[in-house]
Amino acid sequence: MRNFARYHKYALVGADLRHLSRQLVALVIKANSKRDKVAVLTELCGRSEEMKILIVLVKEVEAFYCFKELQQASMLAADISRQREGWLRSQRIVKA
């Protein structure tokens, strides 16, 4: 978001991106501290999907400075989703 135009940085798109990023970090911290992680990881699943959709919206309003920034944001969102899925899968295996 550092290179977003001022309009996008402080408008709804930038604010939502910052807020959702903080929520994802908070959910990861919460999941790390809980014994039963499935409920928190399920919420993390929904939030990470929201992040992917928000990145697509940011692309549509052309808020990214260059394609490389879009690519990096997309890769990070995909990494979070992949890690979350593996974490959730391992929790379900442990419970079974």
N, C-alpha and C positions, 0 to 999 in steps of 0.2 A: 504494500500500500504506500510505501515511501514515494514511489514515482507516480502515484495517481494524480490526476489533475485536482486542483483544490476543490472543485465542485463535487467530484466523485469521492474524494477523501473524507469530506465532512458531511456529505449527504447520506441518505438512507443506505446506499450500497456499502459505503465505507464503514459506517457505524455498525451495520448488521454484520459485516465481515469481522470486525474487531470483537464485537459482542459474542458472536458464535465461536470464534477462536478461543476466547476466555472460557466459555462454557465447556468446550471440548477438553481443555486442560484441566478444568475443575473436575470433570467427570472421570478423567484418567486418575487423578489424585484420589478421588473418592473410591474408585474401584480398587486401587492399590491398598487402601486401608480397610476395606471390608472383607469379611470372611466369605460371605455369600455374594459373589460378584455378578451373578446372572442378571439381576434386575438393573443394576447400574450399567452393565454392558449393553443391555437391550436399549436403554435410554441413549447410550453413546452411539448405538447403531443409528437411531433416528436422527440424532444431531449431526453425525458425520454425513448422512445422506443429504440433510439440509445444506451442509457446507458444499457438497458437490453441486447441488442445484444453484446455490448462490454464486459459485465460481462461474457457472454457465451464464447466469444473469449479468455478472460483472463483465464477462466477455462480450455479451450482446450490447451493453451500453458503451463498449470500447473504453473501459476505465484502465485496462492494463496498458502500460507504456509501450511494451513490446511483446512479441510472441514468447520470448524466453521467460518472461514473468508469468504469463498464463500457463506455460508448460510446467514451470516449477510449482506453482500453486496446485495445479491438477495432479502432479506426481505426489505432492505431500498429502493431498486429500485421499488419493488412492492408497498410499502407504498406511495412513491412519485406518482406513477401512479394512485393509488386509490384516493389519495387526489386531484390530478389534475382532475380526472374524476368527482368527486363530486363537485369541484369548478366550472368546466365548465358546468355541468348540472344545478347548481344553477344559473349561469349567464344566461343560455338560458331560464330558467323558468322566471326569473325576466324580461327579454326582451319581453316575449310573452304576 
